[in-house]
Amino acid sequence: MAGVRKSDSPRLFNAIAKRYDLLNYILSFGMDIGWRRRLGTLLPAGKGLRVLDIATGTADVAIALARFQDNVGEVTGVDLAEEMLSLGRVKVERYELSGRIRLKKADALALPFQDKMFDAVTVSFGLRNMPDLVKALMEARRVLTDGGRIIVLEFSRPSNIFMRIFHAVYLLWFVPAIGCLLTGHLSAYGYLAKTVRDFPYGDRFKRIMRQVGFVNVSCVELAFGAATIYIAERQSKVRDARAS
Ligand SMILES: C[S@@+](CC[C@H](N)C(=O)[O-])C[C@H]1O[C@@H](n2cnc3c(N)ncnc32)[C@H](O)[C@@H]1O
């Protein structure tokens, strides 16, 4: 799988699906579980929320939301990698959440949903893999209700100089080495490191969110900035009317 392109990423995730959860755990030193739960605490207020989890993979975010957030009604998870979704379906069954979580094969760049169907959209470690980041954000905004919220969890790069050096070594050596050891796909984890390096994190990403039309954009850094949660909203009707 040499020279992986972003448009090939669902094929890549199909290939590593069986080891994906374990690798995630090892490569994040176990912190990914807490990060996904933290994401859930940033959902908007309200009851029976309809949530869309984009690039849901093996459904860890969907499951965390349905298990731990009382205000979540239904979660729809979409992904293009069928193997990741299959493993997700097994986990959803195991937690007896089939009545509240629906997993569907769909492209984040052309979501098969009508406008304004969801109160919240979540994306964890997914946007980095999209061939068109802006289009993915525009689609997420389109399906959000007025005042609805998007919450994005994505890798970023620490600002502290010592953490930055550690992080660079981690990306250059540790990620490909452990990835290759456990999956046999060196290029897959070289790809992972490259997408982390290339992602427009921090203020750059917040600017892109505003350009797409989101408002109230903010972020929370995790693990010295190795990951960041971005929160933004689709403008509510009242504010739209005031602005025009
Ligand atoms: C790193 S995994 C993240 C999975 C999960 N959200 C998590 O937190 O572990 C990235 C996922 O993005 C999916 N993906 C990539 N491009 C996509 C697209 N255009 N539409 C939907 N999913 C996509 C891949 O198939 C893969 O499952």
PDBQT file of the ligand as one rigid body, heavy atoms in Angstrom, charges set to zero:
ROOT
HETATM    1  C1  LIG A 301      -8.512   7.399  12.155  1.00  0.00    +0.000 C 
HETATM    2  S1  LIG A 301     -10.075   6.704  11.769  1.00  0.00    +0.000 S 
HETATM    3  C2  LIG A 301     -11.106   7.426  13.015  1.00  0.00    +0.000 C 
HETATM    4  C3  LIG A 301     -12.178   6.492  13.501  1.00  0.00    +0.000 C 
HETATM    5  C4  LIG A 301     -12.942   6.936  14.731  1.00  0.00    +0.000 C 
HETATM    6  N1  LIG A 301     -13.643   8.169  14.528  1.00  0.00    +0.000 N 
HETATM    7  C5  LIG A 301     -12.072   7.026  15.952  1.00  0.00    +0.000 C 
HETATM    8  O1  LIG A 301     -12.162   8.003  16.714  1.00  0.00    +0.000 OA
HETATM    9  O2  LIG A 301     -11.304   6.090  16.211  1.00  0.00    +0.000 OA
HETATM   10  C6  LIG A 301     -10.509   7.626  10.321  1.00  0.00    +0.000 C 
HETATM   11  C7  LIG A 301     -11.762   7.106   9.624  1.00  0.00    +0.000 C 
HETATM   12  O3  LIG A 301     -12.126   8.047   8.598  1.00  0.00    +0.000 OA
HETATM   13  C8  LIG A 301     -12.780   7.300   7.593  1.00  0.00    +0.000 C 
HETATM   14  N2  LIG A 301     -12.923   8.110   6.373  1.00  0.00    +0.000 N 
HETATM   15  C9  LIG A 301     -11.943   8.584   5.573  1.00  0.00    +0.000 A 
HETATM   16  N3  LIG A 301     -12.479   9.282   4.540  1.00  0.00    +0.000 NA
HETATM   17  C10 LIG A 301     -13.821   9.257   4.715  1.00  0.00    +0.000 A 
HETATM   18  C11 LIG A 301     -14.908   9.809   4.002  1.00  0.00    +0.000 A 
HETATM   19  N4  LIG A 301     -14.726  10.547   2.890  1.00  0.00    +0.000 N 
HETATM   20  N5  LIG A 301     -16.156   9.600   4.466  1.00  0.00    +0.000 NA
HETATM   21  C12 LIG A 301     -16.378   8.872   5.598  1.00  0.00    +0.000 A 
HETATM   22  N6  LIG A 301     -15.383   8.326   6.316  1.00  0.00    +0.000 NA
HETATM   23  C13 LIG A 301     -14.113   8.506   5.889  1.00  0.00    +0.000 A 
HETATM   24  C14 LIG A 301     -11.882   6.082   7.445  1.00  0.00    +0.000 C 
HETATM   25  O4  LIG A 301     -12.514   5.040   6.762  1.00  0.00    +0.000 OA
HETATM   26  C15 LIG A 301     -11.586   5.766   8.921  1.00  0.00    +0.000 C 
HETATM   27  O5  LIG A 301     -12.467   4.816   9.442  1.00  0.00    +0.000 OA
ENDROOT
TORSDOF 0
